[in-house]
Amino acid sequence: MTILVFGKTGQVARELARIAPGARFAGRDEADLTDPAACAALIRAARPRAVINAAAWTAVDRAEAEAETARLVNAGAPGAMAAACAELGVPFVHVSTDYVFDGAGDQPRPEDAPTGPLGAYGQTKLDGERAIAAAGGQWAVLRTSWVFSAHGANFVKTMLRLGAERPRLTVVADQVGGPTPAAAIARAVLAMAERMAADPARGGLYHFAGAPDVSWAGFAREILAQAGLTAGVVDIQTSDYPTPARRPLNSRLDCAAITRDFGIPRPDWRAGLADVLKELNA
């Protein structure tokens, strides 16, 4: 038996393909996440050693207008996957988000902190977490934040593009969190799946984000500096850049539990950024 991964083209799925080439990756052609029953049927047919869900609806603003579709993908499908895994007695690992919190305060949130999503995206991800826990099998949910890589659309690639085009960039400075390399997330979920397959007692809810915590503006400055771009960064407030979905101001995550239980430390996002820039330059 092998590991079944939902997702092929997303940032985490593409990094998983590098480190787990023997895994089976199910893309949209094989697993439509708007059809939870089909996702569950694929698991039952594949009878894998473990399942990792690296697929999700991640269009935060579009979720406000397409909440039902986002809920199918982010809650219905993961719940059905977890139920199928519970039937087979195999572990299920799922990636979630800091958007399940309301962003109040300035302290890192532990796993048992009260949730309070500000929009449809965060609510659908929280619904997914609850559906997974209710399925009753062996599961792990990994909440992460500010994912970046050399693939797809993300903040790093946007800053590189704009930094090469403009003399200065205006970037939000009152949202603070941990940028997280997709490669680090891939290594974490793979390690969790393998260890859970070997030990049925392992699992639960965990936080995992890059260190140190930084604002989007601070993140932008480091991106430009490492890339050798001379564009300046002007700090603005969230209120100066309105979006359809509200963003949490405090996305700091307390990641002590995953280090304690799995020996997985917080990754240094600055080193991860250097790796991404090398890949993009290559």
Buried (B, 14 or more C-beta within 10 A) or exposed (E): EEBBBBBBEBBBBBBBBEEBEEBBBBBEEEBBBBBBEBBBBBBEEBEBBBBBBBBBBBBBBBBBEBBEBBBBBBBBBBBBBBBBBBBBEBBBBBBBBBBBBBBEEEEBBEBEBEBBBBBBBBBBBBBBBBBBBEBEBBBBBBBBBBBBBBBBEBBBBBBBEBBEEEEEBBBBBBBBBBBBBBBBBBBBBBBBBBBBBEEEEBBBBBBBBBBEBBBBBBBBBBBBEBBEBEBEBEBBEBEEEEEEBBBBBBBBBBBBBBEEBBEBEBBBBBEBBEBBBEEBEE
